[in-house]
Amino acid sequence: MQGVVKSFDPTSGDGIVVADTGDLPEFDLASDALVGSIFRMLRQGQRVVFELNADGRATKLRLGSEADMETPH
């Protein structure tokens, strides 16, 4: 799933990602969202690829290639 970081608090690790689907759903970040990721910080508006965990929270955040992001060439 692709989306954009809406907010991120580096102290608590809390944040929200907005998915790129039709109704732009928002997902809270899971506590392990950045574990194993190249990210240590997230900035508002940053594009990410992520998965949803069993609780419906965004996890496994990573950068996507242009192909992953379906960016036109």
C-alpha positions as a Python dict, from the first residue, in 0.01 Angstrom:
ca = {
    (1, 'M'): (0, 0, 0),
    (2, 'Q'): (129, 350, -75),
    (3, 'G'): (65, 672, 108),
    (4, 'V'): (189, 994, 259),
    (5, 'V'): (296, 1074, 615),
    (6, 'K'): (40, 1309, 768),
    (7, 'S'): (211, 1346, 1104),
    (8, 'F'): (493, 1195, 1310),
    (9, 'D'): (616, 1258, 1664),
    (10, 'P'): (979, 1141, 1691),
    (11, 'T'): (965, 1137, 2072),
    (12, 'S'): (671, 901, 2105),
    (13, 'G'): (686, 735, 1762),
    (14, 'D'): (318, 814, 1709),
    (15, 'G'): (209, 910, 1363),
    (16, 'I'): (-50, 887, 1088),
    (17, 'V'): (-18, 775, 727),
    (18, 'V'): (-281, 861, 463),
    (19, 'A'): (-327, 590, 200),
    (20, 'D'): (-352, 671, -170),
    (21, 'T'): (-678, 483, -218),
    (22, 'G'): (-1005, 645, -327),
    (23, 'D'): (-1136, 764, 9),
    (24, 'L'): (-787, 848, 151),
    (25, 'P'): (-812, 642, 472),
    (26, 'E'): (-580, 730, 759),
    (27, 'F'): (-384, 469, 953),
    (28, 'D'): (-205, 508, 1285),
    (29, 'L'): (154, 388, 1289),
    (30, 'A'): (219, 60, 1466),
    (31, 'S'): (476, 69, 1745),
    (32, 'D'): (712, -135, 1524),
    (33, 'A'): (650, 66, 1206),
    (34, 'L'): (1015, 171, 1168),
    (35, 'V'): (1183, -148, 1296),
    (36, 'G'): (1415, -281, 1026),
    (37, 'S'): (1349, 28, 815),
    (38, 'I'): (1596, 282, 681),
    (39, 'F'): (1377, 547, 844),
    (40, 'R'): (1466, 694, 1182),
    (41, 'M'): (1250, 1002, 1131),
    (42, 'L'): (950, 1073, 913),
    (43, 'R'): (848, 1412, 779),
    (44, 'Q'): (505, 1537, 689),
    (45, 'G'): (433, 1478, 320),
    (46, 'Q'): (692, 1202, 283),
    (47, 'R'): (582, 924, 46),
    (48, 'V'): (606, 571, 182),
    (49, 'V'): (508, 214, 107),
    (50, 'F'): (362, 25, 403),
    (51, 'E'): (165, -277, 514),
    (52, 'L'): (-118, -307, 763),
    (53, 'N'): (-82, -529, 1067),
    (54, 'A'): (-361, -738, 1223),
    (55, 'D'): (-478, -432, 1420),
    (56, 'G'): (-512, -219, 1105),
    (57, 'R'): (-206, -6, 1185),
    (58, 'A'): (61, 94, 934),
    (59, 'T'): (382, -105, 968),
    (60, 'K'): (697, -202, 774),
    (61, 'L'): (739, 147, 629),
    (62, 'R'): (984, 173, 341),
    (63, 'L'): (1070, 384, 44),
    (64, 'G'): (916, 270, -281),
    (65, 'S'): (1064, 269, -626),
    (66, 'E'): (888, 467, -896),
    (67, 'A'): (736, 138, -1013),
    (68, 'D'): (604, 65, -662),
    (69, 'M'): (456, 413, -641),
    (70, 'E'): (308, 384, -990),
    (71, 'T'): (472, 713, -1080),
    (72, 'P'): (432, 804, -1447),
    (73, 'H'): (755, 828, -1644),
}
